[in-house]
């Protein structure tokens, strides 16, 4: 949710009501809106974690391999290692070193 600012004030990120900020970091007009938004975020996080633990068809976003229920990332370990190696090779090339691939 985004805040919309007008000459009349700022729109609440939860209910959309216009209000005047009392602090620079205010996003919600009332404590109830803040609590409702926080509760929604907590519930979404809870259900996401619950689905991860039940391992409901979670796939690696790179290679589409099944992810372990213990892996909280969106990428499998093999793809993380590959990406790390590619970054290492790129950095070595930028520094002017030759990198010999081990196979």
N, C-alpha and C positions, 0 to 999 in steps of 0.2 A: 504494500500500500504506500502510495506517495502522498506527501503533503502538498497542497496547492495553496499558494500565497496570493492574496488579493489586497486591495486597499482597505478592505473591511476587516482583515485579519487573516488567519491561517485556518485551513480546513483540517479538522481532526482526521487522523489516519484511520480511525476505526469507524466513526459514525458519519463523518463528513460535515459536521456542524462547524460553523465559523467561530473562532475564538481568538483572543489576544494572548500571545505568549507572555508568561511571567518570567520565564527563563529561556535562554537561547536554544537549549536542547529539547524543549517541549515538543511532543509529537501528538499527544492526546489531550482532549479538552477537559476530561474528568478522570478521576481515579478509576471509575467503573469501566471506562473505555480502555484504559491501560491494563486493568486486570483481565478484561475479556480478551484482549489481544495476546497477552502473556499466556493465558490459559489455552488459547487456540494453538499457539506455538508449541507449548508443552505437550498437548495432545497429539499434534502432528509428529513431534519427535518420538513420543512413546510408541505410536503405531508403526513408524518407520523402523525403529529398533526391534519391535516385536516381529515384524515381517522379516527382518534380517535374520533374527534368531530362528525363525521357522524355516528359513531358507527357501522362500517362495520364488523359485525361478529367477534368481539373481544372476545376471550374466555380466562378464567383463565388458566394459564399454569399448575396448579395443579389439579383442580377439573372439568375443562371444563365448568364452569358456565359462562353465559353471563356477560361481564363487562359493567359497567356504562360508559356513554360517559364522565363523570366527573372524572373517575378513570384513572390516567395517568400511573399507575403501570401495570405490567403484571400478577399480582396475585390479586384475589378478597379479600375483607376485611375479610371475614370469614377464609380464608386460612392464612392470615397474623396473625390473632388472634391465630389460632391453632399453628402456628409456634412459636409465641411469648410464648405461654403457654408451649410448649415442651422445649423451651430453658430455661424457668424459672425452670421447673421440673428438667432438667438435671443439672443446676447450683446448685439447692438445694441439689440434691443427691451427687454432688461432694463435697459440704460443710458438708455433713453428716446429713442433716435434712430429716425427713420424710415429704412427701408431701401428703396431703389427697385431693383427687379429689372431687370437689363439683359437685353434679348432681341434 
